[in-house]
Amino acid sequence: MRVLITGGAGFIGSHLVDFYLREGAEVVVVDNLITGSRENLSDHKRLTLVEEDVSGKLSVTGPFDLIFHLASPASPKDYLRLPIETLRTGSVGTINTLELARSCRARYILASTSEVYGDPQVHPQEESYFGNVNPVGPRSVYDEAKRFAEAVTFAYQRKYGLKTTIIRIFNTYGPRMKKEDGRAIPTFFAQALRNEPITVFGDGNQTRSFCYIDDLIRGMVGLTRIDHPGPINLGNPDEYRIIELATMIKEITNSASPITFAPPLEDDPRRRCPDISLVRSLIGWQPEIPLKEGLRRYYEWIRDI
């Protein structure tokens, strides 16, 4: 098997690379390293890193059996710093990779996001929900990039018969998620390890669900083995308040950090939790690693970084 993974030097992408190398596949990674890192990739004879932007002319050629399009800044810190790059990756980059998949008749997997639901008015979020997105807010560069990516992926599937699957990924965490990532889990750990105040935006009662990386990869790979266009939610349906998360991390690290509060972020969703009925019915998938266990595993990794 020959597999292409865009964004393969990033957090999620690099774990996907590891899986396919263990399976004996030849893996090609396309990544411009603006948020990814060479350190996330092993020195393996069946792994090739092509350092280029998917929004430009791609130098890679088929054949490929699978193409995963994961390239994109994903944390608010990164996509707010790189708004145009984020929009180009979701639009031009998606079209470029779809054209490549079409030319070599590869199966195409789009890594979309729960952010397409915006600040949802339906809870938990199921795939049929169209979402509540502010198209001109600060988060829109990421939300709308992924919404366009979904639309153009379906257009290629309908017009050309391309085999595609759209996966909507909910909050995922685990090793290789950098301290400076900007999302809640690595930020809270970084603050706790330095005994600095753990900063919670808003009142802390907003909720999220958190999926450990091993569970996510298992679900992504499972969905490549069936023929379903999606979109399909992948995430942990267990819902936690952000203040609960901060308290849990403070306890795991045995930190002296106080928990403090800051004004809420603009367009920050109040609740976010996936309905995973569809993926359960398709492949029997559900998360296996509870949040406390996953946080302990992440702590073992991040405390030495």
N, C-alpha and C positions, 0 to 999 in steps of 0.2 A: 504494500500500500504506500502511496505517496500523498502526503498531506501538506497543504499550505495553511499557515496560521498568520494572519496579519495581526500586529500588536502582540506577537508571541514573546516579546521580551518584557511584557508587562506582568502585573500580578496574576491575573487569571490565565492569560495566554501562556505563561511559562509553565504553569501546572498542567495545562493541556499538552504542551510540548513533551513534558516528562512522561505523561501517560502513553502517548503514541510511540515514543522511543522505547519504552518498556515493551510495547506490543510488537516491536520489530519493524516499524514503519520508517520510511525515509521522510524527514520533516524539513520543510523550508519555512523559515520565518522572515516576514517582511516587517520591518520596524524602523522608524527614523530616530528612535531613542529619545524623543523629546520628553517622554514620561517613563518609558521603559528603561531597562538596564541590562548591559551585557552580563552582569554578575548573576542575573536570574537564569542564565542559560548554561548548560554543561558543555564541556568540550567533547563532543561526540562525533564519531565519523559519519553517522547518518543524519547529522544536523547541519543545515546551512543557514547562516544569517545573511540576509540581503538588507543592507542599511539604506533604505529609501522611503520616500513618502508615497503612500498609496494614492494620494491626490494628484500625483504627477504620472508620467509615463512609466508603466511597470516594465521592468527588464526581465521578470521571471516568465517562464513559459511552461506549458504542460508537458506531459500529462499529469493531472492530479485526480485522485479519487475523491478527495474531500477538500473543500475550501472553507475555512472558518474566518469570518470577518469580525475581529475583535478590536481592530485599531481605533482608538479614540482616547483623548483625555477623558477620564471618568470621574474624578473627584471634583467637587465644586472649586476647590483651590486651583486646580489645573485648568478646568474649562473656562473659568472666569479670567484667568491669565492668558489663555489661548483661545479667545472666542471665535476668531475667523478660522483658525486651523481646525477647531472642533466642527464647525459647520461644513468646511470643505471635506473633511474626512467622512462625515455622515452622508454627504451628497455625492461629490465627484468620486471620492474614494470607494463608496459603495457601488457606483456605476462601473468604475474601472474593474473592480473585483468580480462583479456580476458578468461583465464581458469576458473576463478570463475564464470564469466557470462555464460560460456558454461555449467558448472556443474549444474547451477540452472536455465538455460534457461532464463536469464534476458536480457532485452534490454540494450545495451551497448552504452554509449555516450562518445566519446573521445573529450576532450577539446584540440584542436590543436591551431594554431596561424598563424597570418599573416606573421610571421617570415619565414615561409616556402617559401615565395616569394622572400626572400633575398632583394637585391637592385634591384627592379623590372625594367625591360625594357619595360613592358606593363603597361599602365595606363588608367583608374583605373584597379585594379587587379580583374580578374574574375577567377572562380574556375578551368577553363580549362588551365590556365597559369601554366607552370611547374616551374617557378621561376628562379632566378639568385643568387644562394647561393655559397659563398666561403666555401668549406668543411673543410678547415684547418685554417680559420681565428679565432679570439678570440670569435666571436659570434656563431661559428659553434657548440659548445657544446649544445646549446639550439636549434638552427635551425635543426641540424641533428637528435637530439633526437626526435623532433616532426615529422620530415619526416619519420624516422623509425617507430614511433608509428602509423602514418597513414598507412604505408605499411603493418605492421603486423595486424592492425585492418582489412584491406581489405582482407588479407590472411585468417583470421578466418572467415570472412563473406563468402568468396568464397568456402572455403574447408568444413566448418561445417554448413553453412546456418545460422550463428549467426546474429541476428538482431542488426545492428550497425549503428551509425550515427557519422560522423566526422564534428565537428564545428570548423571553423577557426575564432578565436576571434581576432579582431583588437583592438587597444589601448582602454582600458576601465579604468574608474576612478570613484571615489566616496568614501563615508565613509568607513573606515577600511583600506584604502590605507595609509600606514604609512609615516610619514615625511621622514624617512630615507630609503624609498623604492628605491630611486635612479633614478626613471623615471622622466620625465620633470615636470608634474603637481605637485606632492608632493614636489619635489626639489625646484621649483620656489616659491611655497607657503612658504616653510620653510625659504628660503632666504629672501623673502619679509617680513615675519612676524618678522624677526630679523633685518630688515633694512640693510641686507648685500647685496653685489652686486648679481644681478640675472645673473647667468652664462649661456650663450648660446654658445653651441659648434658649430664651423663653422661660416658661415655668417648669419645664422638664416633664410635663405630662403628655407631650407629643409622643407617638409610638412608632416603633419600627420593628421589623422582624429581621433576624440575622442568621445567615446560612454559612456554615463552615465550608471552606474551599473544597475539601475532599468530597462532600456531599454534592456540591454543585458540579464538579467534574464528572462524577458518576452519572448524574442526570443528563448532562450535555452529551456525553458519549452514548448513553442509552437512546437518546432521541435521534442519533444518526443511524440507528439500526431499524428504524421504522420509516414509513413514508407518510409524513403528515406535514402540511405547510405551516401550521401554527396560525397565529402566535400561541405560544405555550409558556405559561408562568413556571419559573423555577425559583424557589425560595422556601424559607422556613415559615410555616404558618403560625408559629408561636410568637405572640406579640408582647413586646416589652416597652414600658415607658423609659424615656431617656434617663430620667433620674434613677431608675432601677439599674440601668446599665452602668452609670457612673458609680453607684454604690457598690455594685458587684466588682468592678475593676479596682476600686479602692481597697476592698477586702482581699482580693487575690494578690495584690501587690504589697499588702500590709503597709500602705502608704499613710503618711501623716497629712496628706493634702486635704485641705478643706474643699467642699463643693460650693462653688459660687455661681451666680446667675448673671447673664448678660441679656440685652434686648434681643427679641426674636429676629431671625434672619428673614429677609424678604422672600415671600412665596414658599416658605418652608412648609411642607405638608404636615398637617396635624396628625394624620394616621396613615400608616402604610403597612399592608399585610396581604400576602397573596392567597387567593383561592387556588389550591393545587389539585382540585378534583380532576381536571383534564389529564395532567401528567400521570396521576395515579392510575387512571383508567387506561392510559395508553401503554405504560411500561411498568406500572407498579412501583414507581419511585416515590420515596418520601425521605426527608432528612433523618439521619441516624444519630448525629452528634449533637447533644443538648448544648445550650449556650454556655453554661458554666464550664463544661469540659472543653469546648472549643476555645474559650477565653484562656483557660489554663495552658492549652497547647500553644496558643499565640504568645502568651507571656513567656514561655520557655524559649521562644525564638527571639522576641523583640528585646528582652532584657539584656541580651549580649550584643545588640547592634549599636 
